[in-house]
């Protein structure tokens, strides 16, 4: 499945909203990314930042499942969206 940049950004924004509503996971996200609340507001439309949101989310299968279940998305959607944002292309070493 191929995503447009707009579709990928929408999923990443949904993931950011989901993370910000998760009292246990949100502080972990903030600590892992080093982002401040001001960064969240100012960079929420930055495709590279949104990629980092999906990078964080996809670190743990249970997080992906909880996020996708909350929105009725297939479990593959966050990774497909990540690949459509800057820095998300799969690396081919050959």
Number of C-alpha atoms within 10 A of each C-alpha: 6 10 15 11 16 13 14 25 25 15 22 27 19 16 22 20 12 17 22 16 11 11 9 10 15 16 13 13 18 15 11 10 13 9 13 11 9 9 11 16 9 10 14 17 14 13 21 16 20 26 24 19 22 26 18 18 23 18 10 10 11 11 15 23 18 13 20 20 12 10 12 10 14 12 16 13 16 24 16 18 25 27 20 20 25 15 14 17 11 7 7 5 4 3
